[in-house]
Amino acid sequence: MLNNFTREEKSWIMYDWANSAYSVIISAAVLPIFYKSLATGSGLASNVADSYWGYATSAATLVIALLAPILGTLGDYRNMKMKMFRFFFLTGAVSTAMLSFTDNWKGLLAFYMVTVIGFSGANIFYDAFLVDVADEDRMEKVSTYGFAMGYIGGSTIPYVISMVLIVFSSQLGITKASAVKASFLLTALWWIAFSVPMMRNVKQKYFVERTGSLLRESFGRLAGTIRLMRSSRNLPLFLIAYFFYIDGVNTIIHMAAVFGDSVGLISTSLMLALLVIPVVSFPFTIIYGKLARRFGSKVMILAGIAVYLLVCILAFRMSTETEFWMLAVLVATSQGGIQALSRSFYGKLIPKEYSNEYFGFYNVFGKFAAIMGPALYGLFSQVTGQSRYGILGISLLFIIGALVFLKVKEI
């Protein structure tokens, strides 16, 4: 599949393969269910446990959102992008491994928050490397293949291994809790091993030279960039639209497992259903990329938003395991496509030598969005006493995002 990509493009794509194990096992499926079992087993009500998960996600995301602009600015200096990437990647991978040694739900939440900071921080620099490895006419293809390879490899293989360990734990002579913890360690090792090509072969091609104090220059450049962005109509409009619709996407990713548990789905069936998402997302992400080259990225992003809006409406009425499986397939048709095309769409709007700084803002809007969504879900769930109202509230984010995105001009 990757024969027509350069070594740098392949290495960049492989990091999606590497970190996607985290996305499905830690963010979406195994850890949320394990946390929920520990929390409710300690006496927490189901909807309160859901709320704490949402609040923890929001708090960790707030940290990286506040740091993203200055981190992005620092990363644009010569040789800094990879150093910053390595620091956050290792922070995320090591804290993921530490989840294997935690039996308390509060400890799980604490380490989970550190993993979110490491994972999200590394992605600021990973996303920004897209302009270093691909020309503008190849960005959509490289970005979509990155997400696609992540789904078929990183999201599927470690998850299947983890499911085998968990489902057949008694036959293997281990407890289910030990099997779950082994999946966390597997995630960390997978993440580290397949990040090696990225660190060895991807180089920072576009950069700015340091002429004085690193922090003083960085804050000065940051202020200048904010002024430039305010003078442009297209870029702020895209970021505002992205803020809302990616909020909905991230919230569904983070809250799907705890929501399914709250409406009565059995944990094993729930985890098997979530396996559908990466498997189906693989071909559909590539299809989104191909359709974007024919119809434009804007049309395909709007199509993805429409699918997610439908998911929210159907999820509110969901009551059976079969319906959850159907929704998982529906999410899978658009999850990778909307994320990949948003990344490449933005990459075409920004100056390459300041890519890290601009992607810092991209992540600010994405991360602040990820604060609002889970918190909104948690609030609606706690106030109403029913988690399904939290999902229905998320639909507003997709509506607002679509209306603003309609005003963005595609380059």
Secondary structure in CASP SS format (residue, H / E / C, confidence):
PFRMAT SS
TARGET T0000
AUTHOR 0000-0000-0000
METHOD secondary structure of the structure
MODEL  1
M C 1.00
L C 1.00
N C 1.00
N C 1.00
F C 1.00
T C 1.00
R H 1.00
E H 1.00
E H 1.00
K H 1.00
S H 1.00
W H 1.00
I H 1.00
M H 1.00
Y H 1.00
D H 1.00
W H 1.00
A H 1.00
N H 1.00
S H 1.00
A H 1.00
Y H 1.00
S H 1.00
V H 1.00
I H 1.00
I H 1.00
S H 1.00
A H 1.00
A C 1.00
V H 1.00
L H 1.00
P H 1.00
I H 1.00
F H 1.00
Y H 1.00
K H 1.00
S H 1.00
L H 1.00
A H 1.00
T H 1.00
G H 1.00
S C 1.00
G C 1.00
L C 1.00
A C 1.00
S H 1.00
N H 1.00
V H 1.00
A H 1.00
D H 1.00
S H 1.00
Y H 1.00
W H 1.00
G H 1.00
Y H 1.00
A H 1.00
T H 1.00
S H 1.00
A H 1.00
A H 1.00
T H 1.00
L H 1.00
V H 1.00
I H 1.00
A H 1.00
L H 1.00
L H 1.00
A H 1.00
P H 1.00
I H 1.00
L H 1.00
G H 1.00
T H 1.00
L H 1.00
G H 1.00
D C 1.00
Y E 1.00
R C 1.00
N C 1.00
M H 1.00
K H 1.00
M H 1.00
K H 1.00
M H 1.00
F H 1.00
R H 1.00
F H 1.00
F H 1.00
F H 1.00
L H 1.00
T H 1.00
G H 1.00
A H 1.00
V H 1.00
S H 1.00
T H 1.00
A H 1.00
M H 1.00
L H 1.00
S H 1.00
F H 1.00
T C 1.00
D C 1.00
N C 1.00
W H 1.00
K H 1.00
G H 1.00
L H 1.00
L H 1.00
A H 1.00
F H 1.00
Y H 1.00
M H 1.00
V H 1.00
T H 1.00
V H 1.00
I H 1.00
G H 1.00
F H 1.00
S H 1.00
G H 1.00
A H 1.00
N H 1.00
I H 1.00
F H 1.00
Y H 1.00
D H 1.00
A H 1.00
F C 1.00
L H 1.00
V H 1.00
D H 1.00
V H 1.00
A C 1.00
D C 1.00
E H 1.00
D H 1.00
R H 1.00
M H 1.00
E H 1.00
K H 1.00
V H 1.00
S H 1.00
T H 1.00
Y H 1.00
G H 1.00
F H 1.00
A H 1.00
M H 1.00
G H 1.00
Y H 1.00
I H 1.00
G H 1.00
G H 1.00
S C 1.00
T C 1.00
I H 1.00
P H 1.00
Y H 1.00
V H 1.00
I H 1.00
S H 1.00
M H 1.00
V H 1.00
L H 1.00
I H 1.00
V H 1.00
F C 1.00
S C 1.00
S C 1.00
Q C 1.00
L C 1.00
G C 1.00
I C 1.00
T C 1.00
K H 1.00
A H 1.00
S H 1.00
A H 1.00
V H 1.00
K H 1.00
A H 1.00
S H 1.00
F H 1.00
L H 1.00
L H 1.00
T H 1.00
A H 1.00
L H 1.00
W H 1.00
W H 1.00
I H 1.00
A H 1.00
F C 1.00
S C 1.00
V H 1.00
P H 1.00
M H 1.00
M H 1.00
R H 1.00
N H 1.00
V C 1.00
K C 1.00
Q C 1.00
K C 1.00
Y C 1.00
F C 1.00
V E 1.00
E C 1.00
R C 1.00
T C 1.00
G C 1.00
S C 1.00
L H 1.00
L H 1.00
R H 1.00
E H 1.00
S H 1.00
F H 1.00
G H 1.00
R H 1.00
L H 1.00
A H 1.00
G H 1.00
T H 1.00
I H 1.00
R H 1.00
L H 1.00
M H 1.00
R H 1.00
S H 1.00
S C 1.00
R C 1.00
N H 1.00
L H 1.00
P H 1.00
L H 1.00
F H 1.00
L H 1.00
I H 1.00
A H 1.00
Y H 1.00
F H 1.00
F H 1.00
Y H 1.00
I H 1.00
D H 1.00
G H 1.00
V H 1.00
N H 1.00
T H 1.00
I H 1.00
I H 1.00
H H 1.00
M H 1.00
A H 1.00
A H 1.00
V H 1.00
F H 1.00
G H 1.00
D H 1.00
S H 1.00
V C 1.00
G C 1.00
L C 1.00
I C 1.00
S H 1.00
T H 1.00
S H 1.00
L H 1.00
M H 1.00
L H 1.00
A H 1.00
L H 1.00
L H 1.00
V H 1.00
I H 1.00
P H 1.00
V H 1.00
V H 1.00
S H 1.00
F H 1.00
P H 1.00
F H 1.00
T H 1.00
I H 1.00
I H 1.00
Y H 1.00
G H 1.00
K H 1.00
L H 1.00
A H 1.00
R H 1.00
R H 1.00
F H 1.00
G C 1.00
S H 1.00
K H 1.00
V H 1.00
M H 1.00
I H 1.00
L H 1.00
A H 1.00
G H 1.00
I H 1.00
A H 1.00
V H 1.00
Y H 1.00
L H 1.00
L H 1.00
V H 1.00
C H 1.00
I H 1.00
L H 1.00
A H 1.00
F H 1.00
R C 1.00
M C 1.00
S C 1.00
T C 1.00
E H 1.00
T H 1.00
E H 1.00
F H 1.00
W H 1.00
M H 1.00
L H 1.00
A H 1.00
V H 1.00
L H 1.00
V H 1.00
A H 1.00
T C 1.00
S C 1.00
Q H 1.00
G H 1.00
G H 1.00
I H 1.00
Q H 1.00
A H 1.00
L H 1.00
S H 1.00
R H 1.00
S H 1.00
F H 1.00
Y H 1.00
G H 1.00
K H 1.00
L H 1.00
I C 1.00
P C 1.00
K H 1.00
E H 1.00
Y H 1.00
S H 1.00
N H 1.00
E H 1.00
Y H 1.00
F H 1.00
G H 1.00
F H 1.00
Y H 1.00
N H 1.00
V H 1.00
F H 1.00
G H 1.00
K H 1.00
F H 1.00
A H 1.00
A H 1.00
I H 1.00
M H 1.00
G H 1.00
P H 1.00
A H 1.00
L H 1.00
Y H 1.00
G H 1.00
L H 1.00
F H 1.00
S H 1.00
Q H 1.00
V H 1.00
T H 1.00
G C 1.00
Q C 1.00
S C 1.00
R H 1.00
Y H 1.00
G H 1.00
I H 1.00
L H 1.00
G H 1.00
I H 1.00
S H 1.00
L H 1.00
L H 1.00
F H 1.00
I H 1.00
I H 1.00
G H 1.00
A H 1.00
L H 1.00
V H 1.00
F H 1.00
L C 1.00
K C 1.00
V C 1.00
K C 1.00
E C 1.00
I C 1.00
END
